[in-house]
């Protein structure tokens, strides 16, 4: 009986830890979505891939697509943070045909580099959620 009680207690503790992790993830998601919203990111980007309600392609790539594309790139966070801050080159875009925007404008006036790095790290984590 003591072994059963110990196993049950351990299981309940693990469930509690799991729900705390879920709450932490939800809090992080909320924080990052607020940052993205106040920085203007959601004007062009969405989390989930797909067409806009009117059938057009979105302006910028969906963040889950970004996370998938960069999942094996060890320098992705740094590269993408620099793109957020400095903008992208329309002649080297690898999103052609998938989005309607030609390039990402520089966003240094809208977000700090530290916040951009946090947001990019969160976007890259979407690949695992």
Buried (B, 14 or more C-beta within 10 A) or exposed (E): EEEEEEEEEEEEEEEEEEEEEEEEEEEEBEEBBEBBEEBBBBEBBBBEBEEEEEEEBBBBBBBBBBBBBBEEEEEBBEEBBBBBBEBBEEEEBEBEEBBEBEBBEEBEEBBEEEBBBBBBBBBBBBBEE
